[in-house]
Amino acid sequence: MSTAVSPDLRRIWRGARIPLALLALIFVAGALLLLGRGEQAYGGLEPGSYEPGGAHALVKLLKDQGVDVRTVRTAAEADAETGDGATLLVTAPDVAPGARFDALRERAADVVLVTPGEVTLRDSLPLVHPAGRSEVGTLSPRCTVAAAVAAGDATLGGIGYASPGARSCYPGEDGGGTLLQLAEGDRTTTLLGTPAPLTNERLGEQGNAALALRLLGAHPKLVWYLPSASDPALENSRRSIFDLIPDGWYYGAAQAFVAVALLALWRARRLGPVVTEPLPIVVRAAETAEGRARLYRRAKAAGHAGETLREAARGRLRTALGLPRDADPAALVESVSTRTGRQAADVGAVLYGPPVPDDPALVRLAGELDQVEREAGRT
């Protein structure tokens, strides 16, 4: 007779709870990051967003002033809407397709770029360069740009810009203008170092509303361009991940490969050839019994260990009493009771009792089985 020793639910949970907790923590952290990025992407000057970073309030003000606001998300849509007499607002210039972006700027009456980065400055505005960063807060215009002078103090900061001949407003801590305006013929291009004055959260502060209305409402039509990474116009400009890896990384990887190969060769010479070693084919019974006992104790399988002791004792008693190996429990109990003079109920409790619950009960059972065997052998 054998008893299953598969781990129960409690032991499974005890062993798996720490890995499961770490896995859950990773998933929760990833979900929070994704939600945070998703909220930022949706609220990032999205015209229909009521989020703090959205721009629904500004769009409402512009429409109340009679400005026709057209929201576009691809270069093709922007081409169709942009023309003479229209202001072009680009919320993420670095994502817009380069060549078509320049064509859009040339067709617009005025252009407003929000936080253009190195890509836009290098490809489309080579005379403009970043001039430090500063905290977003209330700044004074300190310039002659009409929109800034009329608005007065506004919530600006972020990226500072500088360019020869450009009018720099709202200087940050490093001196760069967080609002920079370039005159390009009849068209002006305005760079904002932060989207803060256009957002729902900050529009009502200081002169933000006045500044936003004068920059974006100067013409009867406003093309609100939100570039997207899924724009089909970007297909030709996309690069694989290998194109983005700097050349120095390939050189470093080659050096690391050579170093690992030399280390492997060096260690192989030190280790020498493989040597076979004869293994023992006989293991002492005491070692086997002790090893199994340690496994039972580690698994807290006192019940299974007790049943193993009982089965061994029953086998020895059948042999000692001359009973067949398949003798039923009743015959064995009756024979042991007759030989030892014990009550049949006591013998049955020792040989076929319930599983022992713990280690102390297992020790007591071992002693009782040993006593029964000694009594049966003495008679």
C-alpha contacts under 8 A as a table, 3 or more apart, distances in Angstrom:
res1	aa1	res2	aa2	distance
1	M	307	E	7.95
1	M	311	E	6.79
2	S	304	H	7.68
2	S	307	E	7.16
2	S	308	T	7.28
3	T	304	H	5.58
3	T	307	E	7.13
4	A	304	H	7.27
5	V	301	A	6.65
5	V	304	H	6.66
7	P	10	R	7.94
7	P	11	R	5.94
7	P	12	I	6.38
7	P	299	A	7.82
8	D	11	R	5.56
8	D	12	I	6.26
9	L	12	I	4.98
9	L	13	W	5.98
10	R	13	W	5.18
10	R	14	R	6.11
11	R	14	R	4.97
11	R	15	G	6.18
12	I	15	G	5.31
12	I	16	A	6.07
13	W	16	A	5.10
13	W	17	R	5.53
14	R	17	R	5.71
15	G	18	I	7.22
16	A	19	P	5.61
16	A	20	L	6.04
17	R	20	L	5.07
17	R	21	A	5.93
18	I	21	A	5.04
18	I	22	L	6.25
19	P	22	L	5.13
19	P	23	L	6.10
20	L	23	L	5.00
20	L	24	A	6.02
21	A	24	A	5.05
21	A	25	L	6.08
22	L	25	L	5.00
22	L	26	I	6.24
23	L	26	I	5.12
23	L	27	F	6.29
24	A	27	F	5.09
24	A	28	V	6.06
25	L	28	V	5.11
25	L	29	A	6.04
26	I	29	A	5.18
26	I	30	G	6.08
27	F	30	G	5.07
27	F	31	A	6.02
28	V	31	A	5.04
28	V	32	L	6.12
29	A	32	L	5.14
29	A	33	L	6.20
30	G	33	L	5.10
30	G	34	L	6.12
31	A	34	L	5.07
31	A	35	L	5.98
32	L	35	L	5.03
32	L	36	G	5.93
33	L	36	G	5.01
33	L	37	R	6.09
34	L	37	R	5.07
34	L	38	G	5.89
35	L	38	G	4.95
35	L	39	E	5.98
36	G	39	E	5.22
36	G	40	Q	6.17
37	R	40	Q	5.05
37	R	41	A	6.06
38	G	41	A	5.05
38	G	42	Y	6.14
39	E	42	Y	5.14
39	E	43	G	5.75
40	Q	43	G	5.07
40	Q	44	G	5.54
40	Q	53	G	7.16
41	A	44	G	5.23
42	Y	45	L	7.76
42	Y	46	E	6.01
42	Y	49	S	7.03
42	Y	54	G	7.33
43	G	46	E	5.46
43	G	49	S	5.85
43	G	50	Y	7.63
43	G	51	E	5.49
43	G	52	P	6.87
43	G	53	G	4.52
43	G	54	G	4.16
43	G	55	A	7.71
44	G	53	G	5.30
44	G	54	G	5.52
44	G	55	A	7.94
44	G	91	T	7.97
45	L	49	S	7.63
45	L	53	G	6.06
45	L	54	G	4.44
45	L	55	A	4.86
45	L	91	T	6.93
45	L	195	P	7.43
45	L	198	L	7.31
45	L	199	T	6.33
46	E	49	S	5.30
46	E	53	G	7.90
46	E	54	G	4.95
46	E	55	A	5.63
46	E	56	H	7.28
46	E	226	L	7.76
47	P	54	G	6.43
47	P	55	A	4.82
47	P	56	H	4.88
47	P	58	L	7.99
47	P	59	V	6.26
47	P	71	T	7.50
48	G	54	G	7.23
48	G	55	A	6.85
48	G	56	H	5.11
49	S	53	G	7.90
49	S	54	G	4.66
49	S	55	A	6.16
49	S	56	H	5.51
50	Y	53	G	7.94
50	Y	54	G	5.69
50	Y	55	A	7.11
50	Y	56	H	5.86
50	Y	57	A	7.80
50	Y	200	N	7.04
51	E	54	G	5.01
51	E	200	N	7.05
51	E	201	E	7.99
52	P	199	T	6.56
52	P	200	N	5.20
52	P	201	E	4.60
53	G	196	A	7.81
53	G	199	T	5.20
53	G	200	N	6.14
53	G	201	E	6.49
54	G	199	T	5.45
54	G	200	N	5.69
55	A	58	L	5.38
55	A	59	V	6.35
55	A	198	L	6.40
55	A	199	T	4.93
55	A	200	N	5.33
56	H	59	V	5.18
56	H	60	K	6.20
56	H	200	N	6.69
57	A	60	K	5.12
57	A	61	L	6.34
57	A	199	T	7.72
57	A	200	N	5.65
57	A	203	L	7.64
58	L	61	L	5.07
58	L	62	L	6.21
58	L	198	L	6.62
58	L	199	T	7.31
58	L	200	N	7.14
58	L	203	L	7.22
58	L	209	A	7.52
58	L	212	A	7.71
59	V	62	L	5.08
59	V	63	K	6.14
59	V	69	V	7.18
60	K	63	K	5.22
60	K	64	D	6.16
61	L	64	D	5.07
61	L	65	Q	6.38
61	L	213	L	7.81
62	L	65	Q	5.07
62	L	66	G	6.55
62	L	67	V	5.34
62	L	68	D	7.79
62	L	69	V	7.53
62	L	213	L	6.69
62	L	216	L	7.97
62	L	217	G	6.42
63	K	66	G	5.01
63	K	67	V	4.95
63	K	68	D	6.30
63	K	69	V	6.94
64	D	67	V	7.33
65	Q	217	G	7.80
66	G	220	P	6.92
67	V	217	G	6.30
67	V	219	H	7.25
67	V	220	P	4.86
67	V	221	K	5.47
67	V	222	L	6.75
68	D	220	P	6.11
68	D	221	K	4.62
68	D	222	L	6.00
69	V	221	K	6.07
69	V	222	L	4.81
69	V	223	V	6.08
69	V	224	W	6.75
70	R	81	E	7.50
70	R	221	K	7.62
70	R	222	L	6.14
70	R	223	V	4.92
70	R	224	W	5.79
71	T	223	V	6.12
71	T	224	W	4.69
71	T	225	Y	6.07
71	T	226	L	7.56
72	V	77	E	5.62
72	V	78	A	5.80
72	V	223	V	7.05
72	V	224	W	6.07
72	V	225	Y	4.93
72	V	226	L	6.29
73	R	77	E	6.81
73	R	78	A	7.39
73	R	225	Y	5.78
73	R	226	L	4.92
73	R	227	P	5.32
73	R	228	S	6.24
73	R	231	D	7.66
74	T	77	E	5.32
74	T	78	A	6.27
74	T	225	Y	7.68
74	T	226	L	7.60
74	T	227	P	6.10
74	T	228	S	6.77
74	T	231	D	5.45
74	T	232	P	7.74
74	T	233	A	7.62
75	A	78	A	4.96
75	A	79	D	6.08
75	A	96	A	7.37
75	A	97	P	7.18
75	A	100	R	6.96
75	A	101	F	7.68
75	A	227	P	7.59
75	A	231	D	7.24
75	A	233	A	6.57
76	A	79	D	5.08
76	A	80	A	6.38
76	A	233	A	7.78
77	E	80	A	5.14
77	E	81	E	6.35
78	A	81	E	5.22
78	A	82	T	5.78
78	A	104	L	7.47
78	A	223	V	7.21
78	A	225	Y	6.68
79	D	82	T	5.52
79	D	104	L	6.58
81	E	223	V	6.67
82	T	86	A	6.20
82	T	87	T	7.86
82	T	88	L	7.06
82	T	104	L	6.79
82	T	107	R	6.61
82	T	108	A	6.00
82	T	223	V	6.44
83	G	86	A	5.76
83	G	107	R	5.20
83	G	108	A	5.31
83	G	109	A	7.36
84	D	107	R	6.11
84	D	108	A	5.59
84	D	109	A	5.51
85	G	108	A	6.87
85	G	109	A	5.21
85	G	219	H	6.02
85	G	220	P	7.05
85	G	221	K	6.90
86	A	108	A	5.58
86	A	109	A	5.35
86	A	110	D	6.99
86	A	219	H	5.86
86	A	220	P	6.76
86	A	221	K	4.77
86	A	222	L	5.55
86	A	223	V	6.81
87	T	108	A	5.92
87	T	109	A	5.61
87	T	110	D	4.80
87	T	111	V	5.81
87	T	112	V	7.67
87	T	216	L	6.46
87	T	217	G	7.77
87	T	218	A	7.56
87	T	219	H	6.22
87	T	221	K	6.27
87	T	222	L	4.75
87	T	223	V	6.10
88	L	105	R	7.47
88	L	108	A	6.07
88	L	109	A	7.65
88	L	110	D	6.24
88	L	111	V	4.78
88	L	112	V	6.21
88	L	222	L	6.00
88	L	223	V	4.91
88	L	224	W	6.39
88	L	225	Y	7.17
89	L	111	V	5.98
89	L	112	V	4.78
89	L	113	L	6.08
89	L	114	V	7.80
89	L	216	L	7.49
89	L	222	L	7.23
89	L	223	V	6.11
89	L	224	W	5.06
89	L	225	Y	5.84
90	V	93	P	5.71
90	V	111	V	7.83
90	V	112	V	6.36
90	V	113	L	5.11
90	V	114	V	6.33
90	V	224	W	6.53
90	V	225	Y	4.90
90	V	226	L	6.19
90	V	227	P	7.39
91	T	113	L	6.41
91	T	114	V	5.11
91	T	115	T	7.73
91	T	224	W	7.82
91	T	225	Y	6.45
91	T	226	L	5.48
91	T	227	P	7.20
92	A	95	V	5.78
92	A	96	A	7.03
92	A	113	L	7.58
92	A	114	V	6.38
92	A	115	T	7.15
92	A	116	P	6.92
92	A	226	L	6.52
92	A	227	P	6.03
93	P	96	A	5.30
93	P	113	L	6.53
93	P	114	V	7.12
93	P	115	T	7.63
93	P	116	P	5.51
93	P	117	G	7.66
93	P	120	T	6.36
93	P	227	P	7.23
94	D	116	P	6.19
94	D	117	G	6.19
94	D	118	E	7.87
94	D	119	V	5.74
94	D	120	T	5.42
95	V	227	P	5.79
95	V	228	S	6.60
95	V	229	A	6.47
96	A	101	F	6.24
96	A	227	P	5.30
96	A	228	S	7.36
96	A	234	L	7.92
97	P	100	R	5.73
97	P	101	F	5.73
97	P	233	A	6.45
97	P	234	L	5.83
97	P	237	S	7.78
98	G	101	F	5.08
98	G	102	D	6.55
98	G	120	T	7.77
98	G	123	D	7.14
98	G	124	S	7.65
99	A	102	D	5.48
99	A	103	A	6.66
100	R	103	A	5.00
100	R	104	L	6.19
101	F	104	L	5.08
101	F	105	R	6.35
102	D	105	R	5.15
102	D	106	E	6.39
102	D	124	S	6.50
103	A	106	E	5.21
103	A	107	R	6.47
104	L	107	R	5.27
104	L	108	A	6.34
105	R	108	A	5.37
105	R	110	D	7.87
105	R	111	V	6.47
108	A	111	V	6.59
108	A	187	R	7.60
109	A	186	D	7.53
109	A	187	R	5.42
109	A	188	T	7.59
109	A	219	H	7.94
110	D	187	R	5.15
110	D	188	T	5.09
110	D	189	T	6.02
111	V	187	R	7.61
111	V	188	T	6.29
111	V	189	T	4.63
111	V	190	T	6.16
112	V	189	T	5.80
112	V	190	T	4.70
112	V	191	L	5.99
112	V	192	L	7.52
112	V	215	L	7.47
112	V	216	L	7.64
113	L	116	P	6.23
113	L	189	T	7.46
113	L	190	T	6.11
113	L	191	L	4.89
113	L	192	L	6.23
114	V	191	L	6.04
114	V	192	L	4.92
114	V	193	G	6.54
114	V	194	T	6.52
114	V	195	P	6.11
115	T	159	I	6.82
115	T	191	L	6.84
115	T	192	L	5.56
115	T	193	G	4.77
115	T	194	T	5.73
115	T	195	P	7.23
116	P	119	V	7.76
116	P	120	T	5.85
116	P	121	L	6.88
116	P	191	L	7.16
116	P	192	L	7.86
116	P	193	G	7.70
117	G	120	T	5.65
117	G	121	L	6.24
118	E	121	L	5.06
118	E	122	R	5.82
118	E	130	P	7.95
119	V	122	R	5.33
119	V	123	D	6.11
120	T	123	D	5.33
120	T	124	S	5.46
120	T	125	L	6.59
121	L	124	S	5.60
121	L	125	L	4.46
121	L	126	P	5.45
121	L	127	L	7.72
121	L	128	V	6.13
121	L	129	H	6.71
122	R	125	L	6.07
122	R	126	P	4.97
123	D	126	P	6.46
125	L	128	V	5.63
126	P	129	H	7.44
127	L	163	S	5.74
127	L	164	P	7.10
128	V	161	Y	6.67
128	V	162	A	5.72
128	V	163	S	4.58
128	V	164	P	7.77
129	H	161	Y	5.79
129	H	162	A	5.64
129	H	163	S	6.52
130	P	159	I	6.91
130	P	160	G	5.73
130	P	161	Y	4.58
130	P	162	A	6.38
130	P	176	G	7.53
131	A	159	I	7.28
131	A	160	G	4.79
131	A	161	Y	4.92
131	A	162	A	5.99
131	A	174	D	6.75
131	A	175	G	7.12
131	A	176	G	4.75
131	A	177	G	7.73
132	G	159	I	6.26
132	G	160	G	5.32
132	G	161	Y	7.58
132	G	172	G	7.94
132	G	173	E	7.86
132	G	174	D	5.42
132	G	175	G	7.62
132	G	176	G	6.36
133	R	157	G	7.30
133	R	158	G	5.27
133	R	159	I	4.63
133	R	160	G	5.60
133	R	172	G	7.01
133	R	173	E	7.29
133	R	174	D	6.78
133	R	176	G	7.96
134	S	157	G	5.40
134	S	158	G	5.08
134	S	159	I	6.72
134	S	160	G	7.46
134	S	172	G	5.41
134	S	173	E	5.52
134	S	174	D	7.12
135	E	157	G	5.54
135	E	158	G	5.89
135	E	172	G	7.82
136	V	155	T	6.65
136	V	156	L	5.38
136	V	157	G	4.21
136	V	158	G	5.67
136	V	194	T	7.53
136	V	196	A	7.77
137	G	154	A	7.88
137	G	155	T	5.06
137	G	156	L	5.68
137	G	157	G	6.24
138	T	153	D	6.31
138	T	154	A	5.39
138	T	155	T	4.51
138	T	156	L	6.26
138	T	206	Q	7.63
139	L	153	D	5.50
139	L	154	A	5.68
139	L	155	T	6.24
139	L	156	L	6.20
139	L	157	G	7.56
139	L	170	Y	5.61
139	L	171	P	7.50
139	L	172	G	7.84
140	S	152	G	6.35
140	S	153	D	4.54
140	S	154	A	6.71
140	S	169	C	7.99
140	S	170	Y	5.46
140	S	171	P	7.87
141	P	148	A	5.78
141	P	149	V	6.52
141	P	152	G	6.21
141	P	153	D	6.36
141	P	154	A	7.79
141	P	169	C	4.97
141	P	170	Y	4.34
141	P	171	P	7.43
142	R	169	C	5.84
142	R	170	Y	6.27
142	R	171	P	7.61
143	C	148	A	7.40
143	C	149	V	7.15
143	C	167	R	6.96
143	C	168	S	6.43
143	C	169	C	5.20
143	C	170	Y	7.69
144	T	148	A	7.41
144	T	149	V	6.38
144	T	167	R	7.47
145	V	148	A	5.38
145	V	149	V	6.09
145	V	167	R	7.04
145	V	169	C	7.52
145	V	181	Q	7.80
146	A	149	V	5.13
146	A	150	A	6.07
147	A	150	A	5.30
147	A	151	A	6.14
147	A	210	A	7.72
147	A	211	L	5.68
147	A	214	R	5.46
147	A	215	L	6.51
148	A	151	A	5.08
148	A	152	G	5.94
148	A	169	C	7.33
148	A	211	L	6.16
149	V	152	G	5.35
150	A	210	A	7.35
150	A	211	L	7.48
151	A	154	A	7.10
151	A	207	G	4.70
151	A	208	N	6.95
151	A	209	A	7.96
151	A	210	A	5.18
151	A	211	L	5.10
152	G	206	Q	7.81
152	G	207	G	5.82
153	D	206	Q	5.93
153	D	207	G	5.72
153	D	208	N	7.98
154	A	197	P	7.03
154	A	205	E	7.38
154	A	206	Q	5.24
154	A	207	G	4.97
154	A	208	N	5.22
154	A	211	L	7.68
155	T	196	A	6.51
155	T	197	P	5.52
155	T	202	R	7.34
155	T	205	E	7.31
155	T	206	Q	6.97
155	T	207	G	7.85
155	T	208	N	6.49
156	L	170	Y	6.95
156	L	178	T	6.47
156	L	179	L	7.87
156	L	193	G	7.13
156	L	194	T	6.23
156	L	196	A	6.60
156	L	197	P	6.64
157	G	160	G	7.27
157	G	170	Y	7.53
157	G	171	P	7.76
157	G	172	G	5.93
157	G	178	T	5.41
157	G	193	G	6.01
157	G	194	T	6.13
158	G	172	G	7.86
158	G	178	T	6.63
158	G	193	G	4.91
158	G	194	T	5.19
159	I	176	G	7.90
159	I	178	T	5.90
159	I	192	L	7.84
159	I	193	G	4.27
159	I	194	T	6.80
160	G	171	P	7.24
160	G	172	G	6.49
160	G	174	D	7.61
160	G	175	G	7.42
160	G	176	G	4.23
160	G	177	G	4.89
160	G	178	T	4.50
160	G	179	L	7.57
160	G	193	G	5.97
161	Y	168	S	7.78
161	Y	176	G	5.00
161	Y	177	G	5.16
161	Y	178	T	6.21
161	Y	179	L	7.51
161	Y	180	L	6.43
161	Y	191	L	7.93
161	Y	193	G	7.64
162	A	166	A	7.41
162	A	168	S	7.08
162	A	176	G	5.74
162	A	177	G	6.42
162	A	180	L	7.25
163	S	166	A	5.48
165	G	182	L	7.65
166	A	180	L	6.67
166	A	181	Q	5.79
166	A	182	L	4.96
166	A	183	A	7.16
167	R	180	L	5.80
167	R	181	Q	5.27
167	R	182	L	6.66
168	S	171	P	7.12
168	S	176	G	7.43
168	S	177	G	4.71
168	S	178	T	7.54
168	S	179	L	6.15
168	S	180	L	4.67
168	S	181	Q	6.60
169	C	177	G	5.00
169	C	178	T	6.43
169	C	179	L	5.02
169	C	180	L	6.04
170	Y	177	G	5.51
170	Y	178	T	5.56
170	Y	179	L	6.03
171	P	174	D	7.63
171	P	175	G	5.17
171	P	176	G	5.27
171	P	177	G	4.21
171	P	178	T	5.79
171	P	179	L	7.75
172	G	175	G	5.22
172	G	176	G	5.75
172	G	177	G	6.30
172	G	178	T	6.39
173	E	176	G	7.63
177	G	180	L	5.69
178	T	191	L	7.58
178	T	192	L	5.81
178	T	193	G	4.65
178	T	194	T	7.46
179	L	190	T	6.88
179	L	191	L	5.56
179	L	192	L	4.79
179	L	193	G	6.30
180	L	190	T	5.61
180	L	191	L	5.09
180	L	192	L	6.81
181	Q	188	T	6.57
181	Q	189	T	5.60
181	Q	190	T	4.32
181	Q	191	L	6.33
182	L	188	T	5.51
182	L	189	T	5.08
182	L	190	T	6.34
183	A	186	D	7.28
183	A	187	R	6.17
183	A	188	T	4.64
183	A	189	T	6.58
184	E	187	R	5.14
184	E	188	T	5.73
184	E	189	T	7.31
185	G	188	T	7.65
192	L	195	P	6.92
194	T	197	P	7.62
195	P	198	L	5.70
195	P	199	T	6.68
196	A	199	T	5.46
196	A	201	E	7.85
196	A	202	R	6.08
196	A	203	L	7.81
197	P	202	R	5.57
197	P	203	L	5.48
197	P	208	N	4.96
197	P	209	A	7.32
197	P	211	L	7.90
197	P	212	A	7.03
198	L	202	R	6.97
198	L	203	L	5.73
198	L	208	N	7.06
198	L	209	A	7.50
198	L	212	A	6.21
199	T	202	R	5.51
199	T	203	L	5.63
200	N	203	L	5.48
200	N	204	G	7.83
201	E	204	G	7.50
202	R	205	E	5.39
202	R	208	N	7.17
203	L	208	N	5.28
203	L	209	A	5.31
204	G	207	G	7.74
204	G	208	N	6.57
204	G	209	A	6.28
205	E	208	N	5.97
205	E	209	A	7.68
206	Q	209	A	7.98
207	G	210	A	5.38
207	G	211	L	6.15
208	N	211	L	5.10
208	N	212	A	6.05
209	A	212	A	5.15
209	A	213	L	6.07
210	A	213	L	5.26
210	A	214	R	6.16
211	L	214	R	5.32
211	L	215	L	6.17
212	A	215	L	5.22
212	A	216	L	5.93
212	A	217	G	7.69
213	L	216	L	5.34
213	L	217	G	4.95
213	L	218	A	7.51
214	R	217	G	5.40
214	R	218	A	5.76
215	L	218	A	6.32
216	L	219	H	7.48
216	L	222	L	6.75
217	G	220	P	6.91
217	G	221	K	7.75
217	G	222	L	7.25
219	H	222	L	7.13
227	P	231	D	7.42
228	S	231	D	5.47
229	A	234	L	7.27
230	S	234	L	7.44
231	D	234	L	5.69
231	D	235	E	7.65
232	P	235	E	5.53
233	A	236	N	7.12
234	L	237	S	5.24
234	L	238	R	6.24
235	E	238	R	5.53
239	R	242	F	7.97
239	R	243	D	5.94
239	R	244	L	7.21
240	S	243	D	5.33
240	S	244	L	6.86
241	I	244	L	5.18
241	I	245	I	6.67
242	F	245	I	5.32
243	D	246	P	7.83
245	I	249	W	6.76
245	I	250	Y	7.99
246	P	249	W	5.65
246	P	250	Y	7.39
247	D	250	Y	5.41
247	D	251	Y	6.64
248	G	251	Y	5.05
248	G	252	G	6.14
249	W	252	G	5.00
249	W	253	A	6.06
250	Y	253	A	5.05
250	Y	254	A	6.22
251	Y	254	A	5.19
251	Y	255	Q	6.35
252	G	255	Q	5.10
252	G	256	A	6.18
253	A	256	A	5.04
253	A	257	F	6.15
254	A	257	F	5.10
254	A	258	V	6.32
255	Q	258	V	5.20
255	Q	259	A	6.19
256	A	259	A	5.05
256	A	260	V	6.15
257	F	260	V	5.20
257	F	261	A	6.15
258	V	261	A	5.11
258	V	262	L	6.18
259	A	262	L	5.20
259	A	263	L	6.14
260	V	263	L	5.03
260	V	264	A	6.13
261	A	264	A	5.11
261	A	265	L	6.28
262	L	265	L	5.13
262	L	266	W	6.13
263	L	266	W	5.09
263	L	267	R	6.17
264	A	267	R	5.26
264	A	268	A	6.04
265	L	268	A	5.07
265	L	269	R	6.37
266	W	269	R	5.39
266	W	270	R	6.54
267	R	270	R	5.10
267	R	271	L	6.18
268	A	271	L	5.24
268	A	272	G	6.28
269	R	272	G	5.39
280	P	283	V	7.29
283	V	287	E	6.95
283	V	288	T	7.06
284	R	287	E	5.41
284	R	288	T	6.56
285	A	288	T	5.08
285	A	289	A	6.10
286	A	289	A	5.11
286	A	290	E	6.01
287	E	290	E	5.08
287	E	291	G	5.99
288	T	291	G	5.11
288	T	292	R	6.18
289	A	292	R	5.21
289	A	293	A	6.09
290	E	293	A	5.00
290	E	294	R	6.25
291	G	294	R	5.18
291	G	295	L	6.38
292	R	295	L	5.05
292	R	296	Y	6.20
293	A	296	Y	5.12
293	A	297	R	6.13
293	A	305	A	7.82
294	R	297	R	5.09
294	R	298	R	6.05
295	L	298	R	5.12
295	L	299	A	6.09
296	Y	299	A	5.14
296	Y	300	K	5.86
296	Y	301	A	5.07
296	Y	302	A	6.76
296	Y	304	H	7.81
296	Y	305	A	6.59
297	R	300	K	4.83
297	R	301	A	6.34
297	R	302	A	7.07
298	R	301	A	7.81
300	K	358	D	7.87
301	A	304	H	5.40
301	A	305	A	6.33
302	A	305	A	5.09
302	A	306	G	6.08
302	A	355	P	7.99
302	A	356	V	6.27
302	A	357	P	6.40
302	A	358	D	5.51
302	A	359	D	5.99
302	A	362	L	6.42
303	G	306	G	5.16
303	G	307	E	6.29
303	G	355	P	4.77
303	G	356	V	4.93
303	G	357	P	6.18
303	G	358	D	7.47
303	G	362	L	7.86
304	H	307	E	5.14
304	H	308	T	6.24
304	H	355	P	7.54
305	A	308	T	5.05
305	A	309	L	6.36
305	A	362	L	7.68
306	G	309	L	5.12
306	G	310	R	6.25
306	G	355	P	6.73
306	G	356	V	6.34
306	G	362	L	5.91
306	G	365	L	7.18
306	G	366	A	7.72
307	E	310	R	5.00
307	E	311	E	6.09
307	E	355	P	6.92
308	T	311	E	5.18
308	T	312	A	6.28
309	L	312	A	5.25
309	L	313	A	6.16
309	L	366	A	7.03
310	R	313	A	5.04
310	R	314	R	6.03
310	R	350	V	7.94
310	R	351	L	5.71
310	R	352	Y	7.44
310	R	369	L	7.28
311	E	314	R	5.12
311	E	315	G	6.25
312	A	315	G	5.18
312	A	316	R	6.38
313	A	316	R	5.19
313	A	317	L	6.13
313	A	351	L	7.82
313	A	369	L	6.75
313	A	373	E	7.34
314	R	317	L	5.08
314	R	318	R	6.14
314	R	332	L	7.95
314	R	351	L	6.96
315	G	318	R	5.27
315	G	319	T	6.46
315	G	325	R	7.19
316	R	319	T	5.19
316	R	320	A	6.16
317	L	320	A	4.95
317	L	321	L	5.92
317	L	332	L	7.97
317	L	336	V	7.77
317	L	373	E	6.83
317	L	376	A	7.61
318	R	321	L	5.21
318	R	322	G	5.91
318	R	323	L	4.79
318	R	324	P	6.63
318	R	325	R	6.57
318	R	327	A	7.78
318	R	332	L	6.94
319	T	322	G	5.19
319	T	323	L	6.20
319	T	324	P	7.63
319	T	325	R	7.79
320	A	323	L	7.80
320	A	376	A	7.90
320	A	377	G	7.11
321	L	335	S	7.25
321	L	336	V	7.84
323	L	327	A	6.39
323	L	332	L	7.62
324	P	327	A	5.36
327	A	331	A	6.39
327	A	332	L	6.65
328	D	331	A	5.57
328	D	332	L	6.52
329	P	332	L	5.17
329	P	333	V	6.07
329	P	352	Y	7.95
330	A	333	V	5.22
330	A	334	E	6.09
331	A	334	E	5.18
331	A	335	S	6.14
332	L	335	S	5.17
332	L	336	V	6.15
333	V	336	V	5.21
333	V	337	S	5.98
333	V	344	A	6.12
333	V	347	V	6.10
333	V	348	G	5.93
333	V	351	L	7.92
334	E	337	S	5.10
334	E	338	T	6.13
334	E	344	A	6.29
335	S	338	T	5.17
335	S	339	R	6.16
336	V	339	R	5.11
336	V	340	T	5.97
336	V	341	G	7.97
336	V	342	R	7.86
336	V	344	A	7.98
336	V	347	V	7.18
336	V	376	A	6.52
337	S	340	T	5.36
337	S	341	G	5.35
337	S	342	R	4.99
337	S	343	Q	5.95
337	S	344	A	5.31
337	S	347	V	6.50
338	T	341	G	5.44
338	T	342	R	7.36
339	R	375	E	7.90
339	R	376	A	5.79
339	R	379	T	6.33
340	T	372	V	7.59
340	T	375	E	5.61
340	T	376	A	5.43
340	T	379	T	6.93
342	R	346	D	6.79
342	R	347	V	6.73
343	Q	346	D	5.30
343	Q	347	V	6.41
344	A	347	V	5.08
344	A	348	G	6.02
345	A	348	G	5.07
345	A	349	A	6.13
346	D	349	A	5.12
346	D	350	V	6.39
347	V	350	V	5.22
347	V	351	L	6.16
347	V	372	V	7.93
348	G	351	L	5.19
348	G	352	Y	5.30
348	G	353	G	6.52
349	A	352	Y	5.49
349	A	353	G	4.24
349	A	354	P	7.70
350	V	353	G	5.64
350	V	365	L	7.14
350	V	368	E	6.86
350	V	369	L	6.67
351	L	369	L	7.43
356	V	359	D	7.96
356	V	361	A	5.72
356	V	362	L	5.96
356	V	365	L	7.94
357	P	361	A	6.60
357	P	362	L	7.79
358	D	361	A	5.51
358	D	362	L	6.33
359	D	362	L	4.88
359	D	363	V	6.33
360	P	363	V	5.17
360	P	364	R	6.39
361	A	364	R	5.08
361	A	365	L	6.15
362	L	365	L	5.06
362	L	366	A	6.24
363	V	366	A	5.15
363	V	367	G	6.41
364	R	367	G	5.17
364	R	368	E	6.29
365	L	368	E	5.07
365	L	369	L	6.13
366	A	369	L	5.23
366	A	370	D	6.17
367	G	370	D	5.12
367	G	371	Q	6.16
368	E	371	Q	5.04
368	E	372	V	6.22
369	L	372	V	5.15
369	L	373	E	6.23
370	D	373	E	5.18
370	D	374	R	6.19
371	Q	374	R	5.15
371	Q	375	E	6.19
372	V	375	E	5.17
372	V	376	A	6.11
373	E	376	A	5.10
373	E	377	G	6.09
374	R	377	G	5.13
374	R	378	R	6.15
375	E	378	R	5.26
375	E	379	T	6.61
376	A	379	T	5.82
